[in-house]
């Protein structure tokens, strides 16, 4: 770490009364600058070896207490530096920016400013979906604050509770609120790692993010079979929709964005090997005959594309994210037509194949840990959310076995 702080008497800047200011001399990446402490002493009252004020100084009642205060200021500065170093951002800062972090003269304690910086960083690393989520949060909070800035220290249990009431008063649901709250929590946690927010200000130890159970998304087995067995001509409006749904289901409920980015190089030796965009987890899936026929069709139909499915049309990450949004919207619209075609009354969305895969795996006594791994969840609790409610017909069968 090429950064250090020492206590010094700045003898280059003599004051009118003949004293010199005590400063923190900050060294960073080969440069130095001074941070004034607001204390000045005569050169005779300064111990250059111990870097402290001598007892001969008469400007205060307790020289020991004053020296302790100076040492604490240095310790606080080093604490900021170590946090930035642990977060991996120290060496990316200019000495001016680092000085601002230490003195807190920069507006870096602004939640909005830090969140916007997070958005810029996410865009640079092609995490467009998360960036969009953070931008949406900032927009909602700015509207709630009527344009007034929001500091990290203002994000308290009371603030979050009042924002929750405001959100509900507009007729919005808990699940939408939980999306905003999770984004606030993620940004706050990152700010703590960067040394921008204080850990003792963290409000989510007290405030618990709430959500309500979503409607049942998984299809029953016989309804799934209707889609899987459906044979449509290539010019049918639901041809691609049916294929995308079946392919997703047969690849562990692959989500739409991962299908869009599925590359031809990910297909080989009878297996699909790809890295999920959201979690970076690597998947290795055996290709079944039906899945092979679907993949082969699209590979042959798009010989010049690096991707399997004809979803991504443009080259930059931001434009590709728009391609995915548009295609997903159209896909969900067509899923309504597919449901009608198959006599399915429940709502079909791009998430249904994933939930259906999880439910069918459970009904076939696949261990929960295996289902969690196949879905790419980092926690069994997330998997349990997918499997929260067994289909009613299954419960009926269990009840019949009990009563007979």
N, C-alpha and C positions, 0 to 999 in steps of 0.2 A: 504494500500500500504506500503510494508516493504522496502521502498527505500527512501533515503534522501541525500541531499548534503549540506555541511556546508563549509564555508571559514575558513581555519586554517593556523597557522604558524607551520611548521613542525620542531619543535625544536630537533628532533632526527637526523637531517641531516645538521649539521653546515658546512658551506663552508669555504674555506681557508681564506677569508676576514672577517670571524666572523659573517656573516649574515646567516639568515635561509630562506629557500624558502617558499613562500606562495602557498598553494595548495587548491584544492577542495577536501574535504574528502568525498568520496563516500561510502555510506553504502547501502548494498543490500543483502537481505536474510541472515542476520546474519554475513556478512563478510564486511570488509572495505578495501579500497585502496585509494591511493592518485593520484590526477591529477595535475601535476605541471602547474603553470601559467606563469613561466618564470620571476617571480619577487621575489627578495630577499631583506629583510630588517633586521636591527638589532632588537634584542628582545625589546630594549628600545623604538623602534619606532612602536611597535605593540600594539594595544588595544585589549586585549583578550576578554573583555566583549562585545564590539561593533563589534568585528571581522572585524576590519578595520585598515588602516594605520593612525598613528597619524600625526598631522600637523607638528610635529617636524622633520619629515622625509625630507631630503634635496635632495633626489635623482631625483626629478622631479620639474618642474615649478608649477604644480598644483596637489596637493595631492587629492583634491576633484574629479578631472577628473579621476585620477588613481583608486580611490575607486569606482567610477561609472563604470569604465571599468571592474573591478573585479566583481561587482554585476551583470553586464550584462552577463558576462561569466557564472556566477552561474544560472542566469535566463534562458540562452540558454540551459544549461544542464538540468534544470528542465523541460523545454519545450520538450526536447527529451524524457525524462522519462515519462511525462504525455501522450505524443502521443503513446508511447509503451504500457502504461497502458490501454489507451482507446482501442487500437487494440487487447488487450488481450494476449500480448506476453511478457510483462515485466517479469513476474515471471518465464518464461521458459528460460530466458537468464542467463548465468553465469556472475559473476561480471566482469570478464575479457572482455567478449563480450559486456557487457553494457558500460564499459569504452571505448571500441573501437567505439561504436556507438556515444558516446558523443564527443570524440576527433576527430572522422572521420578519424582515422588512419587505421581502417579496410577498405577493399575495398567494403564495403557494398553499396556504391553509384554506383557500377557497375550494369547496367541493366541486363547484362548476368548472373551475380552471383545471383542476386535476383530472376530473372526469373527461374533459375535452382532450387532455393530453393522452389519456388512456385510449380514447377513440382513435387519435392519430396513430398511436403505437399499434393498435389492433389492425388498422387498415394497412399499415406497413407490413405486418406479418400475415396479411390476407385472411384475418378473422373477421370477415365482413358482417356476418350475422350478429356476433356479439357487439361489434361496433355500432350496428344499427340499434340494438337494444339499449345501449348506453346513451346514444343520442336521443332516443325516445324518452328515456328517463329524465335527462337534463331538460328537455323541452317541457315535460309535465311539471317538473319541480319549479322551473322558472315561471311558469304560468301560475302555479300555486303561490309562489313568493311575489308575484306581481312585478317581476323583473329585478327584485332585490337579490344581492349576492347571498350565497349560503356558505357558511364556514363549517368546518368539521366539528368544532366544539358546540355548534348549534344543533347538531343532529343527536338529539337526546331521546330518551324513551318518550318524553312528553311530545316532542316534535313528531316522532313516528306515529304516535297514537292520534295526534290531531290530523296528520296527513291521511291516516286510515279513515277517519271520520269524513274528511273532505272527499275522499275517493268514493266512499259508499253513498254519500249524499247526492252524488251525480248518477246514482243508479248502477254503478259499476260493481262487478262481482269480486269475490275474494281471490279467485285465481289470477285475475289481471293485477290485483294489488300485490300478490305474492311475487309476480314477475318483477315489479318495480322494487320491492323490498330486497329481493335476492340480488338485484343489480346494485343497490345502495350498499348492501353488505359486502359484496365482492370488491367494490371500489374502495370501501373503508378499510378492508383487510389489506389491500394493496398499498394504500396510503400509510398504514402502520409500518409495513415492511420498508417503505421508502423513507421512513422517519418524518413524514409530513403530518400524520395524525398521531395522537398519543393513545397508547393502549388502554389507559385508565378512562379514556373518553368513549370507549367502544360500547354502543348502546344495545347490541344484540345479545348480550348475556341476560338482559332483562326482557327485552322485547322479543317475542317469539313470532316468527312469520307464520301466518295462517293460510290455509287453503281449504277448498271444499272438494269433495269427491266428484270426479268428472263422470259424465254418463258412460255407460258401458260401451266400449269401443270394439271389443273382440267379437268376431263372427262365430256362430256355432258351426260345428263340423260339416253338417249337411249343406249349409249355405256356402261355406268355403268350396265344397266340391262342385257346386253349381258354377262358380267362377272358374275353377281350375279345369273343369271338363268342357267349358264353353269353347266351341270351335267357330271362329269368325273369319270371314274373308279379309284379305289385306286391305281392301278399300272400305271396310266398315268403320264408321266414326269411332267405335269403341275398341278397335283392334289394338292400338298401342296402349290404351288404358288398361285393358284386360292383361296384356303382356307385362306391363310395368308392375301391376298389382301382384301377379303370380311370381314374377322374378323377385320382387321384394320379399314376399312371403318365403320363398325357397332359399333366400340368402339371409336367414336369421332375422327377417323383418328389417332389411336394409332401408334406411331412410332415404328420402327423395334426393337430397343433396349429394349423398354418397353414390347413389345410382348415376347422377349426372356426371360425377367425376370418375366413375369406374372406367379404367383404361383398358385397352386391348392387351397391353402388356401384363395386366393383372390376371389374365386368363391363360391357363396352361396346365398340361399334364392332368387334365380332368379336375382341376381345382380353381377356385377363385381366391386370390390372395390380394388383399387391399388394406390400406390404412384408413381408418375412419377419420373424417375431417374434424369432428367435434372433440374427440378424446385422444386421437392419435393412436388408438389401439389397433393392433394388426389382427386381421381375420384370415382364417384359412378354412375354406368351405368346400366340401365335396360337391361336384356338379352332378345333379340327377339328369336322367334322359330328357325330361320335359324342360328343365332349366337350360340344358345344352341346346335344345332346339330353338329356344327364344334367343339366347345369346348369339348363336350362329347366324340367325336371321339378321339381327341388327349389325353384326360385324360385317356381313357380306353386303348389306344395304348401304353401308357407309365406309367404303374402302379407304377414303382419304382422311378420315377422322382418326385422331388418337384415342377417342372415347368410344365406348360400346354403344350407348344410347344417344340419339340425336337431340340432346337437350341444350348443350352449350353451343352457342353460335359465335361468340366473340372471344377476344383474347385476354383482356385485362381482368383481374380478380373482381373489381367493382362491377364491370359490365357482365361478367359471368354470374355474379350474385343476382343481378337483375334478370338474366336469362332464367335462372332457377326459380325466382319469385313468379315470373310470368308463366313458366311451364307448370309449376306446382298449382297455381291458381286454375289454369286450364284443366289440369289433371283432376283436381277436386271437382270441377264442374262436370267433367265427363264421367266421374265415378257415380254421380247421381243417375246418369243415363244407364250406366252398367248395372246399378242396383235394380233399376226398373226392369231391365232386360232379363235379369236373373230372378225376379220376383222377391227381391230383398227389401223389406220395409225399413230396416234400420239404416241410419245414416252412414254412408261410406266416405271416408276421407283418407288422405295419404298415410295417416297414423294407424288405420285399422289393420293393415297387413302385419305391422309390428306387434300390436297387441294380440292379434289372432294367433300369431306364431307362439308368443309366450303362453297364452292360454292353452293351446293345443299341446304344447310341450308338457305343461303341468298335468293335463288330463291323461297323458300317456306315461305318467309317473316319472318323468325326467326330474332328477334332483334339482332343488332350488339353486344350489351352487352352480350347477351346469347351465341352467337357464340364464342365470345372472352373467355367466361368462359369455354365453352365446349372444346375449343382448349388449354386452360390453359395459355393464354397469360396474361402478367402483364400489357399490354398497348393496348388500342384500335388501336393505330397506327400500331402495329404488325399485328393485325387482318386485317386491311385495306390493308396491303401489300398482304395478301392472296387473298383478294377480289378486287384487283386493276382493273381487266379487266373482264367485263361481257362477256360471250360467244357470238360470232357473231350472232348466230341464235336468241338469246334473244333480241339483239339490233334490228335485222330485224323485229321481232314481234312487238317491241315497235314502230318502225318507221312506220310499216304498220297501227298500230292503230291511229297514229298521222295523217297520210295522207289520211285515209279513213273516 
